[in-house]
Amino acid sequence: MIELPRLIDLKLHAIENIAEDSKKLLMGDTAALIVDEITYKLAGKRVESVLDDGGIDTHTLFIKKATMEEVEKARELYKETGAEFSVAVGGGTVIDVSKYSSFLSNMPFASVPTAASHDGISSARASIKGEGRSHSYEARPPMLVIGDVETLSKAPPRFAISGAGDLLSNKTAVLDWLLSERITGEHVSQYASLLSNATADAVIRERREIAADAIRRTYSVFKGLISSSMAMCIAGSSRPSSGAEHLISHKLDAVLDSPAMHGEQVGIAAIFTMYLHGGDWKEIRKTLSTIGAPTTAKGIGADEDVMIDAIMNAQALRPNRYTILSSSMTKKAVRKGLEITRII
């Protein structure tokens, strides 16, 4: 069974269409709007106004973190107001809370990202924090995705650049998936893997455009994030877009006092894992450098020992997902690889 978004509205001022779009999809006449303090000012207030003007009774909830407590707050709001669908306006935190709470409440949701920084904007997985780290939960993709290019392009360039880094890491995620097929017999969806690879290839091909212009960067990266999300929906898991490079990033999240952005961390990790696969890690590094993303451990605030330990211990976060890190490596080998790739 493959669930995909039914409508993706990507254009300048797309927010102005949200009431009309939701009615096309018969999502309902009562909505719960999930925002945080910042995203409400950026776009949430406008979404609220457009929905109200369109005859959709809207109830707004402000959240702070992607935790189960916030998920339960959202579910309570749904019950109290009789909400028929949820609308998330924000980044990963807001979208994941709306995504998972609406899934648990068996209702659709609309995704209105305020930055093109990661491929969770339309995926079927939700990252919710608990017991000291984030856990990935099964959910459903949004029924409606609003890609307001004007709003998205106003975000600091670092956000879309991070999104491009996330897309680029698909190259090594797919290699890990294919490796697992050979070693463990895991099934690989050829269509999902081709789509995931194509999104990464587009970043490589369009790297100069991504670096040069905010509108073109936003449009290019957002389309890629949607495609990457769809690859995961088709596969029924995060496999097409998440391999060893993501495990390394999750470990960095756990040990760094101030982690870098997700796409920045997975981009650097992908340089290293591509090296382990014997692939063209220089192309990954060159692309990251061209678009203005960090290419060194220092660039994401990690010293040499932290980076080495993150790589050495990353696989333990998800031992049942076979990756290039499933084969044991010595610290000496890891350090050598990091030095060769100029990460340290």
N, C-alpha and C positions, 0 to 999 in steps of 0.2 A: 504494500500500500504506500503510495507516494502522495504526500500532502504538500502543496505549494501555495504561495500567495496567489490570490485570485485577481488582484488589481494592483499594479505598481504605477503610481502617478509621479513621474520625474520631469519636472520643468521649473522654470522660474515661477514663483508665487503659487506653487502647488497647494499650499495650505488653504488657499481660498476655495479649493474644490472638496475639502474633506467632508462637509455635510452631504454634498451631492454624491460623492463617491460612496459614502457609507450607505446612503439610501439605495443606490444602484445594487449594492450587495445585500440589501435587506437585513442590515445588521441590527436595526432596532431604533426605537425612539428615545431611549434613555441610555446615557453613556457615563462611565466613570473615567475621569481624566487623571492620569498618574503623572506627576511632575516632581521636580525638586525646586528649591528656591531660585536657582539660577536659570534653569530651563523654562520655568514659568515666565520669567521676564523676557527670555530670548524668543520664545515662540508659543509657549503654553497659553498665555493670555489671549493671543490672537486665535489660536485653535478653539479655545473656550468660547470666544465671541462668535466665530464662524458657525460653530455647532449650535449655539443658542439661536443665532439669527436664522439658521436652517430648520428650526423647529425641533431640535434634539435637546431634551432636558439633560443638562450636564452637571455632574457633581465632581468636585476636584479634591484630590488627596495629595498632600505633600509628603514625600519620603526622603530619607537621608542615606540609607544603605541598602544593599541587596541582601537582606537577611530574611529568614523565615518569619521573624516577627513582623516585618514590613509586608510580607506576602499575606499574612493573616489579617493585617489591618486592611489591606485591599479587599480581601474576601468579605470582611465584615461590611465594608462600604457597599459592595455589590448586593449583599443581602438587605441592608437597611434601605437602599434607594431603589431596589428592583432594577438595577442596571442590566442592560441586555448585551452590552459590549464594553470593552475597556480600550482606552486610547493612551498610549505611552508617548510622551513628548520629552525627549532627552537623549542621554547616552546609554551605555550598557547597563548601568545600575537601574535606571528607570524602566528601560525596556525589559530587562530580565524579571523584575518584580511584576510588571504587567503581564508578561508572557506566561510566567509560571502560575500566578494567581488565577488568571483567566482559564488556563488549562485545567487547574484543579476544580474550578467552578463550572467547567464545561460551557464556556462562552467564547466567542471570537474576540480578537483584539486587533487594533490598528497600531502600526508602528510609525512614529513621526520623529526620526532621528534629528538631532541638532548638530551632529558632527559625523563625518564619514570616516570613522576611526577603526572600525572592526566589522567582521562579517556576522555578528550576532543580531544585526538589525532586522534580518528576516529569516533566521535559522529556526530550527525546531528544538534547540537546546537552550536551557537557561542556567546561568552560573549564579548560584546562591551561596553566600558565606555561612559557614557553621563549623563549630569545633576547631576554630583557628585557621581554617582554609576554605577555599571555594570548592563547591561540589557542582558537577554538571548533571542537570536533571532533564529527563525527557519532557517535552512540551509539544506545542504545535507552532508552526510558523504563523505570522500575522496574516489575516485575511486581506488586509489593506496596508500598503506601504506608501507613505507620502514622502517623496524626495524633493523638498523645496530647495532648489539649487541656490536661490538667493540667501536663504537662512544658512544653509550648509557652508556656503563659500565665505561667510562672515566669521566662521570659527577660525582660530589661529591655524596657520599652515601646518603646524606640527600634527594636528589631528588627522588631516587627510594623508599626510606623509606616513603617519603611523598605520593608517588603513592600507596604504600601498605596501608597507612592510609586511603586514598580515597576509595580504594576497600573495606576495612574493614567496612567503614561506610554504605556500601550497606545493611548490616544486619538491621540497624534501618530504612533506607529509605524504604525497603520493608515492614517492620512492619507498618510504617505510611500509606503506600499505602493500605495495607489490612484493617487498621483501618478506612480509608476513605471509603472503600468499604462498611463496616458495618454501618457507620454513615451517609454517604451521598449518597450511591448507586453508587459511582464512579466505572467504569469498571476497572478490574485488569486483565492484561494479565498473565496467569499462566506460560506460557513459559518464558516470559521476567523476571518474578519474580524469577523463579527457576534458570535461568541463572545468574541473579544478585547475588542471594544468594550463588550459587556455587563458584563464583569468590571470595567472602568474605571467604567462608569456606576453599578455597585453601590457602589463606594467613594465616589463623589460623593453618592449617595442615603443612604448609611449613615455619613457622616463623623462625625456627632455621637455615634453609638453607638460607633464605633471609638475616638473620643477619650475616652469616659467609662468604659468597663468592660473589664478585662483579658480575661475569659472571652469576652465577646461580640466583642471586637476580634480575639482569636485565632481564634475560629470563623469570623468573617466573612472575615478576610484569608486564612486557610488555604484556605477554599473557593474564593476568588478565584484564589489561586496555582495550585490544581489546575486550574481552568478555563482559566487562561492557558497552563499547560503543555500542556493538551489541544489548545488552538488551534494551538500550534506543532507538535504531533504530527500533527494533521490536515493542516496546510499542508506538512509535510515540511521545514520550515525555521523559523528564529526570526523570520521576517518579521512575523507578527501582533503580536509583542511587542518588537520591536527595530528602531528606525529611527535617525534623526539624533541623537535624545536619548541613545541608548546609545553612539553613536560619540563624542559629547562627553564622556560619562562615562568611556569608556575612555581618552580623551586626558587627562582630569584624573587618572586613575589613574597615568598615565605621568609626569606632571610634578609632582604634589603629593608632598611628603615624607610626609605622612600623609593619604591620601585619606579622604573621608567614606564612609559606607556606600553601597552601590550604589544602593539605592532613593532615598536622599536626593539623590544627584547626578543621577540620571535624572529625578527629579521636578522639580528646578529647571530642568534642560535642557528639559524638556517645556513649561514656561512659555514659554521663548524660542521653541522650534520651533512651538508653537501660535500664537504671535504672527506668525511668518513665514508660517504657513498662512492667516492671517487669521481664525483661529477664536477661541473664547472662552477666551483665556488667563487672564482674570480668574477664571473658574470653577476652573481648575486651581490657581491661586494661592490662592484662598479655601479650597479643599479641603485643600491642604497645610497652610495656616495653622491650620485648624480641628483637624486631627488631630495637630498639634504637630510637623510636619516643617519643616525650614528652607526659606526662600523667597528667600534672598539668597546671593550668592557668598561673602560674609563668613561666613555661617552654615555653610558647608562648608569654611572655611579657605582660600578662593581670593581673591586680590586681583583688582582690575579687569583688569590686564594679562594675568594668567594665564587668567582666564575668557575674555577676548577671543581670546587666542591659541589656546585649546582649541577654540573654535568655528571659528576660521579654518582650523585644521589637522586637524579631526576627520575630514573626509571622506577624507583621504589614507590613513586606516587601513583603509578598505574601499572603494576607488574603484569597484568593480564593483557595489556596492549603491546604486542611485539613491535619493537622499533630497532633501529641501528644501535641503540644503547643497551639492548637486551644482552648483547655479548659483552662480557666484562672487559674493562680497560684499566690499565694502570694510570696513576697520576702522571707518571713520566710521559706516557703516550698522549694523554689529554693536553698536558702543557705543550708538548711538541706541536700538536695540531693547532693549538691556539696561537702559538708563535708563528707557524708557517702561514696561517691565514691572517696574521697581523691583528688578531682580536686583542692580544696582550703584547 
